[in-house]
């Protein structure tokens, strides 16, 4: 039963009032108190009535409350109904989330709070862009049994600019966005052409956003250049996904006084670690070094120090530098360049643990037993000095290949490196017992010519030196998560949900056809996945099975609520080890630093709702970077294949769909599509469970993991697609002969029937 509208609360009853008083000279009710008050009130409240309900009379406080309410609407905590009343967004009635647009016009809503996506019909998608944040109301189920939603309010527009190619038809100019998720064509009036020519790549400012009745309207603000110019792929990807590149003037002013030397005053009050033989171990081409390690034998196991550059000492909350870092969310690594989260004076200077110089650090001191379990841990603010900059290959040569020259050169460090290796084996053994999933995938890197053109793609090799550092970082991340949970302080966790019920059902059916069984019942664990991987290790179809297992997994993300990490089999996990390139790590450092200095969780400057919003933002920027990097890489691959049309390659089927098979070219590491119309002259049935296409007449099968000979048929630069064809296609049916057809449609199961176009 709703309570009376006249029931009021006092600002003094706000449980978070002390925190607000520390943050603001003239404090107002906290977000939590506003939400609690509205929920208790039970009915929508108009904005002008809210101050009275909260017991506010001061004009400045009422004005500040207005800004807070706008921020809560933007963050999806509140929404206005059609009569202007404020309502609390809850998961049952109204759902806030981010739009995922499909090139075919429909879309989905990914809820901020997690859970299954909601279907958005093409009609509801008309006023939306991919990436917009909206509130939707669940209206029912679509024909596939998915929850369907209608848009109640657009909280935040994801795009104020758009990148693409300009076309002119019948005197009308329009932009076709480079990102295929952007389904709207942007109309460009004559007065807003600004000298652009047909076919050029440009940036357009959106003057009028799309609505249910009209297309968006824009004006050209930047001409990027002609198609296929060197470096154009990354330039376009950066602008398409609106990744910030330029540093604002306020940031430049803040970093103007920084040098590459740490001031003596900054070292005061810190634990002095400079005499410990800490070392950095990175790739040979690494430019910044943000982690260093040291290992020592103890009676019960080992003491491990993981030192991470103390970015939180230089990036203060609310500063221009902090705001820009949050906006970027993370560094973005393109094939030909890096867009850093923080300026070079920090990433390659003050926060790079270069050898023989003093650096501020946040340190995890971990005591680990012989079985690889953390016995106890503590964190401290330190000052360190790296004693050597080592590469993975150098460490592997010393420890595993017995390189005497390197062993003599680093004789003083060698005992600690050998203990580090012994610790690694204990940690790896614990990983196996825990059942963490360890997929064996091939990573690649791009090789460029002097002219900036892609000259090849080569696989990168991982050795045990890589794994040593990886295990050290994992254990430090686990220790930080345990501390944050124990202290109940707002923080971001790296979470990984268990596979969905639908994906598990499909996976079990696939494995059953191969005589394999996934254990764990309705709630399989990572150990059950690891058991399957161990079973198939020596099978010829191991790569195919591993691919299907990998695709059944959910995507990892950042969340203020700890739900554990399924893939790594950790009950709690966070990111502590890379604050120079990931904003969530910086937030973790701030939380730990606060606990070291203050010791109280309730005085931390961030609240749980704020942390939830920041987690959603950081997950978005991570996805944004992944999409931008993929777009750039796909464009480069297409350009690389332009002069290879007509050439024959051996390939591996890496994906099967109702419309064809995707094939990765051997030793080229580029994937193209063999469309179903290019397969043998037959009717093909798609079996989504077995991941195969089966010819109805011939019985010919194209299955995930099969080797296949293909020819490069065409390269589409605009769509970033490579079309392949079979190198040895079967003979066409004789004249007058028709492929056999089934008389009954029964028994087709979930497969689909595809016919080759004549």
N, C-alpha and C positions, 0 to 999 in steps of 0.2 A: 504493500500500500504506500503510495507516494506521501511524503511529508508535506506540511504546509509550506507554501511559498514564502510566508513571512518569517519562517524560522531562520535566524541569523547566527553566524559564528563570529568568534573574536579572533583577530590576528594573533593574539598571544597563545591560542590553542594549536597553532601550527607546530607540529613536531619537528619541523626542519627550520624553525625560526632562527636558531643559533647559527646555523650555516649561512642563512641569508644575511644575517647581520654582519658576519665576517666578510662577506663578499661585497655588500653594498652599504653605502653610507645611509641611505634611506630605504630600508628593506621592505619588500612586499611579500604577499603570500607565495609560498613555493608552488611549483607545478603539482607536486604530490597533493598538497593541501587543496588546491583548486579542483583537482580531479575528485578527491574525496568529498568535497563540499557539493559538487554537482551530482555525484552519484547518490549522496545522502538525500539531496533535495528531491530527486526522483523525476523531475520534469525539466524540459528545456528552459534555459534562462537567457533572456536577452542581454546583450553586452552591457547596456546602460544600467541593468539591474544587478549585475554581478558585484560591483563595489559595495553596494549596500548589503548584499548577502554575505560578503566577506568581512563586513564591519569596517570598511575603509571610508575615510572622509577627506583626507589630505589630497589636494588637487594633483600634486606631483606623484603621489602614490597611485592615484587613479590613472594618470597618464602612463606611468610605467606598467601598470597592470594591462593597459590596452596593448602595449608592445609585446608583453608576455603572452597574452591570448593569441595575438597574430602568429607568434613563433610556435605556439602549441598547435595551431591550425596547420601551419606549414609542416610541422613534424608529424602530423597525423594523429595527434592525441585528442584533438577536438574537431568538430565539424559543425557548420551552421546548417540548420534545416531551412526549408523554403520560407518560413516565417521569420527567419533571422535569429532563431533561438540556438544557443550553444548546447551541443550534445557531446557526451563522452563517447569516443569511438571504442567499441568493444568487438571482440572477435565473433560474437554471435549474430549481431545485427548489421554492423557496418565494419568493413575491412579496409584498412589502409595498406597500400603497397605500391610496387613499381610495375609499370606496363612493359610487357615483352611483346613486341609486334612481330607478326609473321608476314613475309613478303606477299602472301596471298590475300592479305587484307584483314584477317581476324587477329586476335591477340590473346594474351593471358595476363593475369595479375599475379605477381609473386608477392604474397603477404609479408609485411615487415616482421610479423611475429613468427614466420615460418609456417610449415604445413603445406598442403596441396595447393597448386595454382588454381585460379578460377578462370574459366573461359570467358572471353569478351567477344561478342559477335562483331562482324564487320560494320554493322550500323552504329554500335556503341563506340567503335574505334575511329569513326570519322573525325572527331575533334582532337584526337590524341596522336602523340608521337611516341615512338619507342623510347622508353626511359622516363616518361612522365610519371610523377607520383600522384596517385588519385585515391579517393575513397569510393568504394563500390558497395552496393547493397545486393545481397544474394537474392536472386529472383527465382531460382529453381535449378533444374538439371537440364543439360542439353541431351541430344539423342544418344550420346556416348556415355551418359551417366556422370558427366563432370558437372561440378557446381558452376553455375553461370551467374554473372553479375552485371548490373547496370551502373553506370557512372553517376555518383551523387555529386561529387565535387572534384575539381582538378586542384590539387594542393600545390604542385610545383611543376613548372615547365622545365623539361630537361634540356631544351635547346632554344637558344636565342639566335643562333647562326646555323647555317647549313652549308655543306661542301658538296660540289658535284660538277657536272659538265653542263654548259649552257647550250640549249638548242633553240632554233627559231623556226617556227612552222606557221605559214600563212600570216606572217607579220607579227605573230605573238611569241614573245620570249618566255622561256621557262627553264627552270633548273631541275635536272634529274639527279637526286641525291646519290652520292657515291655509296652510301651505306644502304644495302638492300632492305634493311628493316624499316627504312623511312619510305613509306608508301605514297606520301603526298608529293606531287609536283608543285614546286614553288613558282607562282606567277611573278614575272618581272616586268613591270610597266616600262614603257620606252624611256621615261625620264630617269629611271634608276639603272640603266644599262652601264653607264660610266665607262664606255669604251671597250667593252668586252666583245670578243668575236666568237662566231659559231665554233663549238667544240672545245673551247678553252675550259680549264679547270679553275673554278672561282670559289670564293667565300661569299655567301649571301647573308645579310642581316634580315631576320624575320621581322617585318613591320606589323603584320597582322597574323596571329596564330590561326590554325585551321578551326573551323566550327562545323556543326552538323550540316551547314548549308553552303559553305564555300571553301575553296582551296586557300592555303596560306599565300601571303603576298610578301615579297622581299625586294631588297636592292643590293646590287653588287658592291661590296666594300673592299674586296681584294682579288686581284687576278693572280692566281698561283703560277700559272704558266701553261705551256703546251703539253699535251699528252705525251708520255714516254720520255720526258726529260729525266736525266740521272737524278736520283734522290727524290723524284716526284712522289713515289709510292709512300714514303714515310711522311713527307710534307702533307699529303692528302689525308693519310690516316690520322695524323696529329690533329688536323683541323676538323675532320669528320667527327671524331670522338671528343672534340673540344678539350683536349689535354693542354693545360696551361704550359707555356714555354717561356714567355718573357717574365722577368722578375719585376714586380711593381716597384715604383720609385721609393715607397716606404720601406720595402725590404732592403733595397740598396743602401738606404741611409742607415738602417739598423746594423748592417754588417760592415759598414765603411770603416769602423774602428777596430775590426778584428784583424789579427795577424796569425801566422802559423805557429806562434809560440804561446804556450800557456802561461798567463801571468802568475807570478809567485803567490799572490794573494789567493788565487783560485785553488791552490794546492793545500791551503791551510785547513786543518781539521779533518783531513782524509787519511785513510790507512795507507801507509807507504809500502808499495809493492815493487818498487823500482829495482831491488836487488834480486828478486826472483827471476829465474830464466824463462820468462814468458816469451812465446813465439807466435807469430802469425803464420798460418798455412793456407794458401789460396792458390788459384790458378795462375799460370805464368803471365797471362795478359791482364790480371787484376790491377786496377789503379788505386782502389781504396781498400783499406783493411780495417774492418770494424770489429773483429773478434780475435782474441789471443788466448792461448791455453797453457796450462802448466799442470804437471802430474807428478805425484810423489807417493811412494809406497808407504803404507801404514801397517801396523800389526794386524788389523782386521780387513785390510783391502787397500784402498787408495784415497788420497785427497786430491780432488780435481778443482782447479780454479778456471772459471770461464769469465774472462774480462771482456766487456763490451763497451765501446766508446760511449761516453756519457753525454749524449746529445741533449738530454734534459737540462743540463747546466747552461746551455747556450740558447735553447729555444724556449722562451718563457711563455706560459699560457696567455693567450689574448694578444700577443705581439703580432706585428705584421708578418714576421717570419713564421710564426705558428699558424696564423690564418692561411697563409699560402701553402704551408706544408699540409694542412688539413684539406685544403681545396684539392691538392694533387693526390693526396692519400697514399701514394707510393711512387717509387721511381718506375719508369716504363722503359723496358729494354727492347728496342727495335733491332732488327738485323744489322743496321748500319750505324746506329747511334743510341745514346741513352738520354732520356729526359729525366733529370734527377728530381727527387722530392725536395731537396735542400740545396742551397748554393754551393759551388765548388770549394769556397774557403772553408766550409764545414766538411763536406763529403770527402774531399781529397786533402784537406788540411787539418784543422783542429780535431776533427772526429775520425781521422785516419790514423791507425796505430802503426805509424811508420817506425822503423828501427832506430834505436839510439836517440829518441827524443821523448820528453815527458808528455804524457797524455792523461787526461781525466777519464776515469772509467767507473762503470757499475759492475760489481763483481759478484758472481755466484760461487760461494765456497761450498763444495759438496763432498761429503764423506760417503764413499760407496764400498759395499762389502764385496767379497770374492764372487758372489753370485750375481753381481751387477745391480743390486738394489740400493736405493738411497737410504742411508741410515739416518743422517741428519744433514741439515743445510742452513746456511745463513747468507745474507746479502750485505754488502758494504759498499760505501763510496770510497774509491781508491784513486791513487795516482800511480801510474805504471810506466815502464820503459821496455818496449819490445827489444829482445836481445837478438832477434834474427827475423828476416822475412824469408820464409821457406815456401817452396812450391810443392804441390802434390807429387809431382814427378820426382823431385829431390828427396822427399820423405820416403817415397816408395823405393827409390834406388838405395837409400841407406838401410832401411828396415827389411826389405824383402829381396833385394838383389845383391846386397853386400858390397855396394860401391865403396871401395876403400878410400878413394880420394875425398869423397864427400864425408865419409865417416871421420877421417882425420881432420878435415876442415871444421866440422861441428862436433868435435870430440867432447867438449864441455856440455853440450846440449843432449848428446846421444843417450845417456842414461834416462833422462826424463822422457825422451821420445820413445824409448823401448818400454818404459812403464806405461806410457800413453797407449801403446799398441796392446799391451797386456790388458789394460783396462777396457779397451775396445772389444776384445774377445769376450770379456765378462759381460759387457753391456749387450753385445750381439747375441750371446747365449740367453740373456734375460729377455731379449726381444723375441727370440724364437719360442721360449717358454710362454711368454705373454700371448703369443699368437699374432703379432703385428703382421700386416700384409706387406709383402715386399715384391712388387711387380718388376719383372726384368724387361725394361723398355729401352729402346735405342734413342739417345738424344743426339741432336745434330747442331752444327753451326754453319753459318753462311760464309763463303769466301768471296771477296770482292777484288776486281781488277783495279788498276791505278785510275781508270776512268770512272770508277764508282759503279760499274756494272757487276751483276752477280756472275761469278765464274764457276761456281760449283757449291755443292752442299756435302759436307763430310761428317761422318759420325764422330762423336766425342767418346773417349774411353774413360771409364771410371775404375779406379783401383782402390785398394784398401785404405790408402791415405785419405781419399775422399770420405770414405765410410767412417774413419776415425773421427774426423771433424763433425760429420753429420750426427754421430751418436753423442758427442760432447754437447752439441747444440740442443739435441732432443732432451737430454737429461737436465740441462739448465732451464729449458722451457717448462718441463714438468715441475721442477722445484719452485719456479716462480708462480705457477698456477696453484700449487698447494698452499703457498704463503697467502696469496690473494683470497683464496677460498676460506682459509682458516681465520683470517682477519675480517672477512665479510666486507671488504671494501669494493666499491664500484670499479669494475675493470672489464676489459674485453678478452674473451676466450676464443681460441681457434677451435671451432666445433665441427664435427663431421657426423651427420646422422646415419643411422643404419639404413640399409636399402629399403625402399618402399615395398608394400605387399605385392603390387603388380609386377614389379621388376623381379622380385624373388620368385613368384610363380612362373614367370617366363624362364628364369634362369634354371629352376629345378626341372622344368620340362626339357630344356635343352640338354642339361647334364644327363637326364635319364636316358635320352637317346644314345648317349655315349657310354652307358653303363656306369655312370658316376652318380654319387649322392651327396648333396650338401647337408651337413648335419645342423643341429641347432633348432629344429622345429620352426615355429613361427618367428623366433628371435635368434637367428644365427649370429655368432660372434665373429670377430676377425680371425680367431683361431680356426673356425670352421672353414673360412676362405683359405687360410694358410695351409690347412690339411689338404684341400683340393689341389693347390699349387704344388705341394710336395708329391702328391700322387701322380701328377701329369708330367713331372719334370723331364722324364726320358721318352715321353710319347712324341711321335712325329707331328701330332696335331696340338702340341702344347701351346704354341703361339696363338692359335685360334681360340682355344679354351680360355687362355689368359685374357684375350681381348674381350670376350663375352663377360667374364668375371669383372673386368675393369668397368665396362659400360653399365653394369648393374649398380654401380656405386653412386652415391649422392655427391654433390659438390660441397667442398669445405667452405666455411664462411666465418665471419666474425660475429660474436653475439655477447651481450652482457649477461646472458644466462648460460651457465655451464651445463652442457648435456653430454660432455665427453667427446672423445675422438675415436670413431669406430675403426678407421683404417689403421691407426697406430696403436689401437687397443689401450688407450690411456683414459682413465676416468676423468681426468682434468688435464687440459693442455692449453698453453697460451704462447704467444710470440714475444720473446724477450730479447732475441739475439741480433736484430737488425733495425734499430731505431733510426738509422741514417737513411733507410730506404723504405721503411714501412711505418706509417703513422700509428697503427695499433701497438707496435713495440714501444713507441715513444710514450703512449698512454700507460703502458705497463710499467715503464721506468718511473714515470711520475707517481704512480700509485706506490711503488716500492720505496721510492725516495721519500714520499710523504710519511710512510710507516716508519722509516728509519729516523726521520727528524721529529715527527709529531707523535707517532704511535697510535693515533686514534682514527678509526675509519670514518666516524661521523663528522669529522672536520675536513674531510677531503673536498676539494673544490668542485668535483663532479658528482652528480647524483646518478642513481640507477637509470631513470628515464633519459637523462642526457647521454649516458653511456650507450643505451640501447639505440638512440638516434645515431650516434657516432659509429656504432658497429654496422648499422645499415649503410651509412655513407661509405665507410671503408670497404665493405663488401662490394658496393657499387663501383668504386674507383678501381678495385682489383679486376672486376669483370671488364670494366672499360679499357683498362690497359691490355688485358688478354685479347679483347676483340680488336683493338687497334693494332697490336703486334701481329695478330693473325691476318688482318687485312693487308698490312704492308708485306708480310711474307708471301701471301698468296699472289699479290701483284708482281712481286719479284720473280716468283716461280713461273708465272705465265710469260713474262718477258724472256726469261731464260729458255723457255721451250719454243719460242717463236720460230727459230731456225732449225727446229728438230721435227717439224711437221713432215710426216711420211716415213720417219725412222721407226725401226722395230726395236722393242725392248721386252725383256722378261719382267714379269710383275707378279705381285702377290695381292690377292683379293683381301682388302682390309675392311670392307663394309658391303652389305647386301641390302638392297631396298626393292620395293615393288617396281621401280622404274629402271633398275639396272644395278651394276656392281661398280664399286670404287676400287681402283687398282693402284697400288704403290709401285713405282718403277724401281727395279732392283739397282742398287748402287747409285741411284739418282735421288732417291728420297723425296720424290714428288708424286702426288696422287692425281689421277684423272678418272673420268667416268666413262665406262662402257655402257651406253644407254641400251635399254632392252630392245630397241629397234635395230641395234647393231649386232645383236646376238644371232645364233643360228636360226634358220628359217623354221620357226616352230612357235607353238603357243607355250608360254612359260607361266608357271604357278609360283607365287612367292610364299615361302614358308618362313614367317618371322621368328618362329621358335627355333628352328634348325638353322636359321641364317643362310638360306639357300634359295636358288631359283631352279626349278625342275621343268624340263621340256616335256610337254604332254605327249608328243608323237615319238620323239627320239629317246626320251628318258635322260637326255643330257643334263648334267647338274653343274651349276656354278655355286660354289660354297665358300663361305668365309675361310680364309687360310689357304685356298687352292692357288697353285702356281698357274700362270697364264701368259701366253705370248700375245702382245698387243702392238698396235701401230698408232702413233700420234696422228689423229685425224684432223683436229682443228684446235686453235687456241683463241679464246674469247677474252680479250683484255678488259672490256667493260664489266663483264660479269665475273671476272677472275675465275674462269672455268677452262679446264683442259679436257677435250673430248678425245677418247680413245676408241679404237675399233679392234676386233679380233684379227690377229695376223693370219690365221688359217681358218677362215669361215667355212662351214659345211656347205655342201652343194644345195642349190635351190631345189624344191620339189619339182618333179618332172611335170611337163605341161599337162594340165587337166587333173593332176593329183592334188588333193587337199589334205592338210594335216587332220588327223583323226580328232574328233571331239567327243567328250563324254556326253552320254544321253541324259545323265542325271546330274544335278548340281549338288546332290547330297555328298557328304564326306569331304567337302572342300575345306572344312575347318576354318581356321583364321586366315588361310592363304588368300591371295587375290589372283585373278586370271588376267594375264597380259597378252596382247596379240601384237605381233610385229606389223608395223605399217608397211603397206606395199608401195 
